[in-house]
Amino acid sequence: MIPKNAVFPPDITDIHKALASIDVAFHMNHRKNGRDMFNPATGEMLEGIGHYAYTPISGKNEGYVVCGNPYPCRFDQGLVKGMAQRFMPHATVTHDPTHGCRQKGAASCTFVVTW
């Protein structure tokens, strides 16, 4: 439900832009010491809550999202799925345990998105 209610940049028009925008949207919707953690006017992003990184797979309807933040993997999986399905309703998201898992002490979790 977060992708339906959160503030996102207006230029998000496809699944690639949507998945790549999660990090900015994440920071836009958090505050640190009373300041928004992303300023769209200046592009300034405050550090301190982690990041989401999207990598598309060339030639495939697939990409990876690495989530290194304080939220549980299931939360991130739902967030990534919600964003992907805004543009590709049949997109699926699976946790890739070969790249580690925060529940098992890793710094991040990786999700494979296919559509």
N, C-alpha and C positions, 0 to 999 in steps of 0.2 A: 504493500500500500504506500510505502514511502515515495516511490517514483510518481505516484499519482498526486501527491500532496506537496512535495518539496519544490523549492524554487530552482529552476534550471536556466542556463543561458538560452536566449531565444534562437540561436542558430543551430540548434540540435534538430537535424532533419533525417537522420538514418541511424541504423544500429551501430555503425562504427563510431559516429560522433557521439551517440548516446553513451556507449561504454567508455569512450575516452573522456567524457565529461563528468563521470562519477566523482573523480577526485576534486574538481573545481566545485561541483555541487555540494559535496561533502563539506568542504571548507566554507562555502557560502552559508551553510545551515548550522554552523557551529560558531561559538564566540569564545574568545580567550581574553581575560582581563577586561571584559566589557567591549571588546572590539570584534567585529566580524572577522573571521579568519581568512576571507578572501574578499578583496576589493575589486569589482569588475571594472571600475573606472581606471585604476592604475595597474591592475594585474598582480598586485602584491598579495602573496599568500604567506600567512603565518604558519610556522612549524609548531609541532607539539601534539598532534593527534594521529599521526600516521598518514598513509597514502593508499590510493587505489591506482594501479597501473594497467593499462590495456595494451595488448599487442595483437594486431590482426595477423592471421595466417594467410599469406599470399596464395591466391588461386583457390582458396577454400572458403566455404561459408562457416568459418570457425575463427575463434580468437581466444586469448587467455587474459584473465583478469587476476592480477596478484593483489591481494588485500593484506596490507600490513598496518593494522590499526587495533584499537582496543576492543572491538566488537567480536562476538562469537562467530565462528564460521557459518553456522546455520543462518544467522542474521545476514551476513554478507552474501551468502548464496541466494537468499530471497531477494535482496536488494539488486544483485546483478541480474537475476532472472526477471524481476519486474522491469528493469531498464531495457533489457533485451526484448522483452515481449511487448513493450510500447511500440516497437517498430517491426518486429517479426513475431507475431502471436504464437507461433509454434516452436520458438527457440527453447532449447534445453540447456541446463547448466549442471555440470557435474564437478564434484570436488576431485582434484588430482593429488592424491596422497603421495605420489612419487616426488613431489616438490616440497614435502613437509606439511605440517599442520600445527597451528597455534595451540590446539588442545594437547599436542604432544611435545610442546616446548619450542617449536619453530617460531621464527619471527613473522612469518606470513603464511597465508593459505593461497593456493592457486586454483582457479576455476576455469574449466573448459566450457566455452559457449559455442553451441552449434545451432545452425538454422537452415 
